[in-house]
């Protein structure tokens, strides 16, 4: 699920990174679901290096959880973060 270009422009301006904006939008749209790094690459249409960099940044900020299970790494939005609801509102503002 992608946000429209106007919403993406707003999120990019706020966060300063199209990679971060796309990753956050994907993970927020699918809160409760875990993704492999390659799934995130495919869904966001980004290459490996920007995805790795932004996931590391988001994990460090406690916005994204990283879980290793049987040598597989999964990423999921941290819905317990105090930033979860504000980020969701920014990425998916309601149309009036």
CORNOR-V540791 format. One record per run of one state. SS is the DSSP state (H for helix, E for strand, - for the rest). FROM is the first residue (numbers start at 1). TO is the last residue. If there is no record, write none. Layout:
SS,FROM,TO / SS,FROM,TO
//
This chain:
-,1,4 / H,5,15 / -,16,17 / H,18,29 / -,30,34 / E,35,35 / -,36,36 / H,37,44 / -,45,47 / H,48,60 / -,61,63 / E,64,69 / -,70,71 / E,72,77 / -,78,83 / H,84,91 / -,92,96
//
